[in-house]
Amino acid sequence: MIQIVEYNPGEDNLFESSLDKMGFENLKLITCIHPSPQDFKQLSEQLKLPSTTLHQAADDHERPRIYDMDNYTQMIFKSPSKKNEKLRVYSFAVFLSENLLLILSRHDIQGLHELVSLDPEVLKPYFRQGTTNLLYELLEKVMDDYFKYHEDLGNSINYIEDQMVDSSKPKNLHGVFKLKTSLIYFNKALSVNRDVIIALEKGLAKHANPEIIPKFRLVYNDILQLIDVTGTDREIVTGAIEIYMTSVSNSLNISMKKMSAWASLILLPTFITGLYGMNFRFMPEIMWKYGYVWSLGLMVLSVVGLYLIFKKNKYL
């Protein structure tokens, strides 16, 4: 679906438009989310962009980069998204020129939605400073999304960490691996996004306004901050896995100690009955009238004595 917000600098007017009615001198913010084949065709015809370039740029897993074309600077950036309770990162494409900013994505971008939903009076100052400033505001919103999702991850990490200490249920381990997967995706996305901002600051985007470029240092700082905290979170999650494995090992050791103790309690009377069940010709206790009571008493005393020893050493 294609949506266009157009800004007329002369009249300081912001309004919705369409591809066939756009003013050449006006600033345009074009968003195309979940593009259809018809959307690709219209964008290619109206903006003079190769269809293959648009299709490639819309790939979910396209690696972030900056690439200069004749009339546009193409940028690929990654944004976080939550689908079916799974946190993932997906690529979206930006095509930048002096008076046009095209956003192309197969997934919803929360930051973009927040940007275009702003009150027109709030949005106008962004347009007044040009399309490069619009791009900066968009990336700031995307970074805000990263911080929001990271806060959710942090809460989940704290919860799972407490659960790991209290119990060693397999479902806890599943939750830890789920968190670790999300953190890996986060860290990789942030690392490649950082490379994009570095390239932008080096002046590799010829259609970007050089006066606005220094503002992207704030985006760069946000990325570095998130890389640091996600790295710390990964260490915490790895530690939680080690806690789980240690807990499982300790539980197994306790179980084996208990099983060995109970087996010993059973083995001792079995040994005594086996001893008196041997067919020797001369066994003094056999002819003794208290022999039966003696053997039973010996079994009871030996089991009780062994039980007390195990109890004292916390085997039972």
N, C-alpha and C positions, 0 to 999 in steps of 0.2 A: 504494500500500500504506500502510495506516494503522498506526502504532505509538504506543502511549501508555505513558508512565512517570508514575506517580502517587506523590505524597508525602503521607503523613498526618502533620501537624505534632504532633498529640497523642501519637502512638505513635513519632514519629521513624522512620517506616518508609517504605521506598522499594520500589515493586513495579510490575509490569506490569499494565495494565488494558485495558479495552475501552470503546467509546463508550457502550454501554448499561449499564455497571456503574460508571461514574465517580462518586466521591463529590463532592457539591456543595462542601463546605468544603475538600476536599483541593486541593493544587496539582497541575496537570496539564501535562505537556509532551507535546504531540501533534505527531507528525511524519508528513507525508503526501508521500512521494516517488514520482514517476511516477504521479500520481493517475488512477484509472479513472473512468468515468462513475458507477459505483456508489459510489466513494469520495466524489465530489462530492455525491451525493444524501444519503449518510449524514451527512456533515459539515454540510450545510445543515439537515437535520432535527434533529440532536442539538444543534448549537451555535446554532441560530436565525440563521444567516447566509444572505443571499440567494444563490441558486445563481449568478446572473449575476456577483455580486461575487467569488465564489470562482473562477469561470472566468477573469474578467478579471485577477485577482491572480496567477493561475498562468501568465500569458503570459510566455514567455522574455524578451521585449524590453520589458516594461513599465518605464516610467521610474521610478526610485527616488523615493519621496516618503513623507510621513506624512499620514495622513488619519484624523480622529476620527469614529467611528460611535457609535451609542447605547450599545452594550455593549462595544465593542472599539476599540482603536487599531490601524489598519492601517498597516503599514510595508512598503515595497518596498526591497530592498537587492540589490546585485549581488555575486556571488561568482565566482571563477575556476574554470574546469573545462577538462580536457584530453580531447579526443575525436579519435580517428584522427590522433594526433600533432599536432593543431592546438590551440593555446591560445586559448580564448575566455572571455567573461564572460557570465553569464546571471542574470536576475533571479529572486529568490525572495521569497515573501510571508510576512509575520509578522502574526498577529492576537494582540494583547495585551490581557488583562484582569487584574483583581486576582489571580485564582487560576488563570489558564489562559494558556498560550503555544502557539499553533498555528503550525507551520512548513509551508509549502506550496510545492513546487517540482517542476518537470518534469525536473530534472537532479539528479544526485548532488551533495551538498554535503559535501566532505571534512571540513570543520570540524565540521559537525553530526554526522557519523558518529563523529568522535573524541570529541565531547562525550557522546553517549549511550552510548559504549562504555567510559566511565570506570568505575572500580570504584565500587560503590554508596557506600562510605564516603567516597570523594572527591567524589562527586556530591551527597551530602546537604547539605553546607554551602552549595552553590549554591542548592538549593531552599529552605533555611531563610531565606534573605534575599529570597525572593519571585521572581515571574516576571520582573520588570524586571531583576533580577540575572542570571537565566538568559539573558535576551536579551543582556545585556552580555557574558557568558561566550561566547555563541555568536558574537557579532560579533568578539570577540578571536580566536577560533579561525579565523574567516573571514579576518581580517587576517593571521594566521599563514600561511594558504594563499597569500595574495598574496605574502608575503615568500619563501616556498618557490619559487613559480613564477617570481618575479622573479630569484631566484638562478640558476635554470636559464637564464633569458633572458640574464643577465649572462655566464654561461659560453659560451653560443652566440655572443654578441656578440664576446667576446674571440677565439673560434675563427675566426669569419668575418672579423674585422678582420685577423688574421694571414694568412688565405688571400687577402684582397684585395691585401695588399702583395706576396705571393709570386707570385700569378698572377691573370689576369683572365678566368677561365673563366666562361661564362654561368651555370653552376649556382651559383656564388658569389653572383651578382646575385639569383638566385631566392631564395636563403637570406636575403639582406639584406631583400628586400621582405616575406618572410614574417615576419621579426623586426619590421620596422617596423609591419606590420599588427597584430601582437600588442601592441606598445607603444601604438599608438593606441587599441585597445580597452581596454587597461589604464588609460590616462590618462583616458579619458572616463568609465569606470566609477568610478574613484576620485574624480573631480570631483563626480559626482552623489551618490555615497555621502557625501562631505563635506557636501553640502547637507542631507542627511538628518540627520546628527549635529548640525549647527548648529540645525536645526529642533527636534530633540529637546532640546537644551540650552536653547532659548528657551522651553521649557514648552508646546510645541504638541501634546504627547501627553498628554491628560488622564487616561488610564488607566495611565500610567507612575508609578512611585513616585519622587517628587521627591528623596528622600534618596539614591537610587541614581544619579540623573542625573549628578552630578559625575564618576562613574567613567568615563563615556563620553568624557571629555576625553582619556583614554589612547588610545581608538580614533581620535579626531580627530587626535591627534599622529602616530599610525601612518600615517594616510591622507596627512597633509601630507608626511611623510618619503618615502613611496612616490611621491607626485606629483613631488617634487623629483628623485628618482633616475631615474624614468622619463623625465622631461624631459631630463635629462642623457644618458640612453641614446639617446633619439631624436636628439639632436644628434650623438652618436657614429655612429649608423647612417647619418644623412644624410652625415656626413663620409666614411664608408666607401663610400657610393655615389659621392661626388665622386672619391674615390681610384680607384674602378673606372673611371669615365668618363675620368679623366686617363690611367690605365694603357692603356685601349683606344686613346685618341687617340695616345699615345706609340708604341704598337705599330704603329698605322696609319702614322704618320710614318716609322718605321724601315723598314716594308715598302715604302712609296713611294720612299724614298731608295734602297733596294737595287734595286727594279725600275728606277728611273731610271738607276742606275749600270750595270746589266747591259744596258739598252737602248742606252746610250751606247757600251758596248763593242762591241755588234753594229752600231751605226749607223756607226761610223768606218770599218771595212773595207768596209762596204756603199757608203759614199761614195767610197772610193778605187776600188773596182771599177767603180762607176758613172761615175767621172771618166774612166777609161781605156777605158770602153766606148762613149764618145761618138764619133760618126762625123766627126771633124774630119779634113781632108786633111793637115794638117801637125802632127804630134806627134812631137818628136825621139825620145822614148823608144820609139816603136813600131818604129823601124828599128834600135835599139840591141840588140846581141846579149845584153846583160845586163838588158834591160828587164823581162823576166818575173821574174827574181830580185829586181830592184829593187822591183817592185810588191809581191811577196810580203813582202820584208823590211820595206818601208814599213808594210804592214798589221800585221805582227807587232810591230814597234817601237812603233807608235802605240797598239796595244791594250795592250801591256805597260806603256808609259808612263802611259796613262790609268788602268790598273788600280792602279799604284803610287800615283798621285795620290789615287784614291778610297780606297785602303787607309789611306793616311796620314791622311785626313780622316774615317776611320771610316764611310764610306758602305758598305763591304763588310766 
